[in-house]
């Protein structure tokens, strides 16, 4: 499978065009479940390649999509600040 940023953008765009709803994990837990509304929960671990997570956040932000990012204590602080500035929930572990 092609895991490039171009393909990631294409995947998200295709899901938006298919009328999928994008939810953060917390929103999914708190919303009333509607089986007729297809949903996607985006969750990213920011461990091995934090710069990729920042690029994912920027792509999602440009498309109006929110995802959750799980940050380890070893993640660079500039990546953490930039991701949170794009309105993505951050979870520390």
C-alpha positions as CSV (number, residue, x, y, z in Angstrom):
1,X,0.0,0.0,0.0
2,X,1.2,3.5,-0.8
3,X,1.6,5.5,2.5
4,X,2.6,8.8,1.0
5,X,1.1,12.2,2.1
6,X,-0.4,12.5,-1.4
7,X,-2.3,9.2,-0.9
8,X,-3.3,10.2,2.6
9,X,-4.8,13.4,1.2
10,X,-6.5,11.5,-1.5
11,X,-8.0,9.1,1.0
12,X,-9.4,11.9,3.2
13,X,-10.8,13.7,0.2
14,X,-12.5,10.6,-1.0
15,X,-14.0,9.9,2.4
16,X,-15.3,13.5,2.5
17,X,-16.8,13.2,-0.9
18,X,-18.5,10.0,0.2
19,X,-20.1,12.0,3.1
20,X,-18.2,10.4,5.9
21,X,-18.2,12.3,9.2
22,X,-14.8,12.7,10.9
23,X,-14.7,12.4,14.7
24,X,-12.2,12.6,17.4
25,X,-12.3,9.6,19.7
26,X,-13.8,11.7,22.5
27,X,-16.6,13.1,20.2
28,X,-17.4,9.5,19.1
29,X,-17.9,8.4,22.7
30,X,-20.1,11.4,23.5
31,X,-22.3,11.5,20.4
32,X,-25.6,9.6,19.8
33,X,-24.8,6.7,17.6
34,X,-26.4,6.9,14.2
35,X,-25.9,3.7,12.1
36,X,-26.9,5.5,9.0
37,X,-24.1,8.1,9.3
38,X,-20.8,6.6,8.3
39,X,-18.0,7.9,10.5
40,X,-14.2,7.8,10.6
41,X,-12.2,8.2,13.8
42,X,-8.7,9.4,13.2
43,X,-6.1,8.6,15.8
44,X,-2.3,9.1,15.4
45,X,0.6,8.1,17.6
46,X,3.3,10.7,17.6
47,X,6.3,8.5,18.5
48,X,8.6,7.4,15.7
49,X,8.2,10.1,13.1
50,X,6.7,13.2,14.8
51,X,7.4,15.4,11.7
52,X,5.0,13.1,9.8
53,X,2.3,13.7,12.4
54,X,2.6,17.4,12.0
55,X,2.2,17.0,8.2
56,X,-0.9,14.9,8.8
57,X,-2.3,17.6,11.1
58,X,-1.7,20.3,8.5
59,X,-3.4,18.2,5.8
60,X,-6.4,17.5,8.1
61,X,-6.6,21.2,9.1
62,X,-6.7,22.3,5.4
63,X,-9.6,19.8,4.8
64,X,-11.5,20.8,7.9
65,X,-10.9,17.4,9.6
66,X,-10.0,16.8,13.2
67,X,-8.1,13.8,14.5
68,X,-6.7,12.8,17.9
69,X,-2.9,12.7,18.5
70,X,-1.4,10.6,21.2
71,X,1.9,12.2,22.3
72,X,4.6,10.4,24.2
73,X,6.8,12.2,26.7
74,X,9.7,12.0,24.2
75,X,7.9,13.9,21.4
76,X,9.5,17.2,20.4
77,X,7.7,20.1,22.0
78,X,7.6,22.1,18.7
79,X,5.6,19.3,17.1
80,X,3.2,19.2,20.1
81,X,2.6,22.9,20.0
82,X,2.1,23.0,16.2
83,X,-0.3,20.0,16.3
84,X,-2.4,21.5,19.1
85,X,-2.5,24.9,17.2
86,X,-4.3,23.1,14.4
87,X,-7.2,22.3,16.8
88,X,-6.4,18.6,17.1
89,X,-6.9,17.1,20.6
90,X,-3.6,15.9,22.1
91,X,-3.4,13.0,24.6
92,X,-0.2,12.6,26.6
93,X,1.0,9.1,27.6
